[in-house]
């Protein structure tokens, strides 16, 4: 098996030339990626919390009847 040399960088870089997965504070492309990732984790946590029966939004807005009562 032969190995080929390529001109690809060892990590994927963003617009500012740094590793796009690094946690860098400030207004940059990396912060936007981390914001999206943390928002997805928070949304999933709320869905699991809601399925466990602790819905705050449903109780406050009376969108659906509360099954647990």
Protein Blocks (a to p, Z undefined) as FASTA:
>chain_A
ZZdddfbdfbdcdfkopafkbccedjdfklmmmmmmmmmmmmmmmmmmmmnopafklmmn
omaccfkZZ
